[in-house]
Amino acid sequence: NRVSDLSSLAELEKMLWLELDNNQVCDLSPLAGMKELKKLYMENNRVRILEPLLELTRLEIVQGKGNPASSSETLKLVKALPKCSIKVGSFNKVPTRRNRNPAP
C-alpha cells in the first residue's frame, strides 16, 4: 500500500480499531484525537515518533514491528500506557497480570 498521509482520519474520533500495516506512514499526529481507539496495527511503516499516541489511554494493542521508532521513544509509550500490549520496532512489551490489574 502507499498510504502516507493520515490527515483525512483526524475527524474520526470514535474509531475503535485501525489497521495501517504495510504503508508509508511517518506522522501519527492525526490519530491524537482518537480517544476511543483500542487497537492500532501499523507494522512496516516509517513511524519514528510515537508521542501522538501517549494520550490514547484506551489503547490495548499497538502492533508496530518494522518501524524505525527508537527504544527510548517506545519506552515513553510503555510508561504512558502500562496496560497496553506494545510491539514497536524491535521492542516487545506485553502487560503482566500485575500491570493489567493495578492495586486499588
C-alpha positions, 0 to 999 in steps of 0.5 A: 500500500502507499498510504502516507498521509493520515490527515483525512482520519483526524475527524474520526474520533470514535474509531475503535480499531485501525489497521495501517500495516504495510504503508508509508506512514511517518506522522501519527499526529492525526490519530491524537484525537482518537480517544476511543481507539483500542487497537492500532496495527501499523507494522512496516511503516516509517513511524519514528515518533510515537508521542501522538499516541501517549494520550490514547489511554484506551489503547490495548494493542499497538502492533508496530514491528518494522518501524524505525521508532527508537527504544527510548521513544517506545519506552515513553509509550510503555510508561504512558500506557502500562496496560497496553500490549506494545510491539514497536520496532524491535521492542516487545512489551506485553502487560503482566497480570500485575500491570493489567490489574493495578492495586486499588 
